Amino acid sequence: QVAGPVSQEVCPHAVMNDSARDALLVGSASCLCYFLIYFTRTPIMMLPSSITAETFMEFGSTKVTFQQALSLMFQVGFAVGKFPAIYVISSKFFFANKLKVLLALNIAAAGFVGVPYAIGRQPAFAVLGLLLSTIVASAVYGGFATYLEGRRSTEAIFAAMNFSFIFAGSASRGTASAVLEAGVAPELMPLVIAAVVLPGICGLLVLLDRSPKPAAADVSARGKRSPMSGEERSAFVRAYAPGIALVILAYALITAIRQYRDMFSRNLMTAANGGVTPPSAFFFFVDFPGAVVAMLACGLMVRVKDNSTALLWMLGVMATSFTGLILSTLAFQYGLIGGELWQSIVGMSIFTAYVFPAGPFYDRLVGAANVSGTCSFLIFISDLCGYSGTLGLLFYSIVDGSNASETVYLDHFVEAVYVLGGITVVSLLCCAWYFSSRFSGKPADTVGVYHKI
């Protein structure tokens, strides 16, 4: 008996197993790497209050504390760094040299944040080093996004990665507090922590760069991802300008609230806790529930196959989350919940809304538009606006509350939740209406953005 020809048909289960294995590898490497990266950024914001409460400079009758100066430079650096990042990370040069660029950026960022302050031992060196570090680090997240986008599992990978950096924020702050409690000098603390995590960052970057590229089935479902010229980026933005503007406005306000809370976490949580500073374990775990909820909300979007439908679901979840933020703040003010529980709910609300414009939303938009390109430049534009919004909130806080007491920080945060949170919810609902109308009655994944210009 002669055997028949061997079938060349690919088993769907084998394809799914390969896709799941690839997603696990890419997700694990990116999550662990970005988790460690936060330990090079955040610890310097946890210097003792006895140091950070000192006046750094004065503008007329307005005094700027060391803590406020660090916070301002953190935002300025990340905002300024977005301008070159938009062009570099979406360029052919970056796509051909991803590993070298990301290694250089992370090594430089870690060095700038720790070495100047360790050597100079003066606040001015810490502020200058943080500014240089954040300018360099500003391109890193978008660089990571180019490894994650364009896959059927993109939301799941972004969900896991966002879990890692949300938890990393509180974990790195808790670690900084613990290191200081162990007796390490404040001037050395950021450098010590950065030196410990940097080898792991570099090793995981090498692993991420060697991870599998999107498969043919991924390209079919989400579109091919490739560099984009300036003309192509401009054309894309013009095609969906109203919707992009609305989601960027919402993201800018979400980022402002999130960053303000991160920059002054010790002050806010002490004031919310009745003037008693919570233990380092609380700072370490306070955002763990938020990380879990955000990961689940984002990961479930993998089940939504249609790209335009996924956009609407994401906007709805974001609006619901920020409505919860406003209601929980009311409950705290009326004494219905305590300060620690309130801050846990705040973290869940902020990060659940924050996770989608941090990558998944724009990945789906590029997929719905049915074009070959990258979503990284949209992430950078959103981040630029987000850090600009945070700067506005910081300047308001400095001018309106030059005494920089913990109660003042808390009052400003509550005001921001009500005002900026309300605007965010309205913007998201308007954005949902726009995209619903834009893709209404059309097969969303075959619209073709350049045919609509």
Secondary structure, DSSP 4 states (H G I P E B T S, - for coil): -PPPPPP-PPPHHHHHHHHHHHHHHHHHHHHHHHHHHGGGTSGGGG--HHHHTSEEEEETTEEEEHHHHHHHHHHHHHHHHHHHHHHHHTSHHHHHSHHHHHHHHHHHHHHHHHHHHHHH-SHHHHHHHHHHHHHHHTTHHHHHHHHHSSSTTHHHHHHHHHHHHHHHHHHHHHHHHHHHHTT--TTTHHHHHHHHHHHHHHHHHHHHHTSPPPPHHHHHHH--B----HHHHHHHHHHTHHHHHHHHHHHHHHHHHHHHHHHTHHHHHHHHTTTPPPPHHHHHHTTHHHHHHHHHHHHGGGG--SHHHHHHHHHHHHHHHHHHHHHHHHHHHTTSS-HHHHHHHHHHHHHHHHTTTTTHHHHHHHHHHT-SB-SHHHHHHHHHHHHHHHHHHHHHHHHH-TT--HHHHHHHHHHHHHHHHHHHHHHHHHHHHHHHHHSTTS-GGG--GGG--
